[in-house]
Amino acid sequence: MSQHFLPALSLTVAALTGCMPKPAPLQLPPPPVVVASPTTMPHARSFQAVGTTSASAFVEIRARVPGYLRSMDFTPGSQVEAGQLLFTIEQDTYKAVVESAKADLAIAKADLERANADLARVQKALETNAVSEMEVDQRRADSRKAAARVDAAEAQLGEAELQLSYTEIHAPIAGRIGKQTVDVGNLVGAPGTPNILTTITQSTPIYVDFDVPERLLVGRLREIRRLPPEQQSLRPTLSIAVKVEGDAEFGHEGKIDFVDNQVDARTGTIRVRGIIPNDDGTLVPGLFVRMQVLGADAEPSLFIEETGIGTDLAGKYVFTVDADGLVTRQGIEVGDSVGRKRLVTSGLTAEATYIVEGLAKARAGMKVVPQGEGEPPAPKSTDGQSNR
């Protein structure tokens, strides 16, 4: 073939190729997705926190009088009742003081009887001028002194009996008692000797202390201002539920017992205390617990399925679908989880339609074929388009 013919042939082929129509780009049909509308149901707003349990009462058992410890009448670590005998200190010396005080009181009463009798005689003698007014006044003063000595003797007897009562140490509260710090036979209560004998903690009920961020407190205060004056309190409107390590659910319920009177400026939190009945004694002081704080008044709230929530750098979002199947990205703010649903605090209305299943297939601005939950898939037409 001639070399002059080759360029002409190439130009002819290129011209023919350029005249051929280009194939149309492949058009994918809109993907089917499952959609739903938010569910409205009553819900008490809540938040979670970490707290620490503490005893509702804690008492140090002390020796109030000196003496040798004669007996210990409890089992360390056991539950004791209020008024139960715990320790006995040697009583002989204190009993002797009581008997001496009783004798002094008896003498004082005898002196008072004699002084009163003398006063009565001189008062009678005064009627016949057998004695002077001065002598009557003297006998009256003697009677008053004798009465004062009786009062002093009664006080001394009371003090001696009180000291004797301190030799028997009883539990002031019900609770779990600790181990003894002093064994029987040791001197206690005297200067330089052990004074604290054991401790009692009361954990029925039990306290839970935790910190609340100031933003939640401020929000709660705004809600309170909208209530009637008789209901404007932080405590009665909030309840708590607690779980410990190993618990699947918040199984210990209680209520707010105390809210501090100022926010800690260093941490931006306020100290709050809850109280739990703890009738079964499961909770003990010193535990770290996870807790849920609930509002007592349930309000109508919007919930959506967890599967319909997406997350990106901008935050949480859902894909909403309009009547024409057009997808729009809608940013939302979420709150508590209830089962498989999540509370939506802002960004969505009850009339919206959002994608529940097929979130990965959708993009903002594209069209989809929406189906309700439980509906069969839409049949496909022969041209690859879904029939709606």
Steps between C-alpha positions, in 0.01 A plus 500: 500500500632840411628713783292790363184298543547422876445856633189539293362174634567605858317826448204317350474260797526785751224690322273197501570437868420858597166480328380201709263593793644468855324252740278663766632477861354216706207623710462306832144472629416675831578257785217378722520607865279446803358819649301589808376802695615592853301350786350729763475356849523627859852507637670642806825670401805339657876503510763263630771564755755320714455516876631362827294332769528615859340396828185683603638498855846431643577478870827455690443299817708655778574425863358791701639392837838345585521137602603152397297344220314205651298361206425539131142403423481497118647325196723729290355562155147406603181702487409660833180665616462838665535460879685168478770447766847511343762536778511491879766684700590387852223635726609439861649844559202678346250293697684593820478869410127461443451337840702775668289765327183327616629509858585868473150566369345310791704708749401822327133405514528418872661838569218666306237323712671611823537859374133512403398362842714761682344774285151381585576504878642850507215633288254360757704639789498841333123513549556519882807721465715213635757561228611802305441579135875465445497137610211422266691657212805289586298176500339596169848552348614161635202335332582660166865391527390144574270506196787623281722218630229252398496648148881475481495140622234410241713658228805306615299180497377576150856562381620175661217303337577663166867400527390147587272490196797589278663171597245327279545617142195456276459548126354847433381400150424183307760399242800286424766507769871490429773311678603589852813712542562390860489151647333408827722564803657824376463837667285737296367852535791633706745762367752332272285189451279400203171686491333383176398137548328432164278665237148448366389588147136520399442414133122451506430747350823594323614827341643548151706815443565629149569821308265659248633728220382857531337492153260230621434692820425821309265310268321350797466842664337634184249216512430568867420867436217389273341291777247621762669648810414201719684267259814708457750267665797308361459190716148358463508515119807281452546130559807282456584143405836339577696200382831358619772305322348191342141629491332507160229744604450789739333285763526717814253787502487805723454876498695822536551583867727806493626763256790722605454876518777603260686388188867410528669761279804276442306208353178669384293244690268494798496222762178299518406214731250224440354258752420134425302272736750212452271265693688192380836644611658445157664842495775577750677830569795589278379346172543673165164476323355606168172679536218637292321815611141525382249782500181404682270665243485321165456724194401413141830440320618392155682169456658346190662165429870474585561346155390825334766715670826578322811668636763712327734784590206740519317281754190283499264506202217320321408483132148631445299419189240730345191407295709475181755265657769771525749445782608781733759486779350628826720567803348400834579499870422185694444404862408186689473151356182302568529148363586530128382860481681826565360826628530792256532830684523726192521499121200284413123531499233238551387539136842421350578176315848360555694200375504213748672234288726561203681801639822394322322501162383859525674829440373854542345622176431159347166326457391178667200271495350526852322205652325473833628259764375148432401568139624261226765638258363695205505292176751599234388593148659352188696819437669470836290773663305423821126533478352696786 
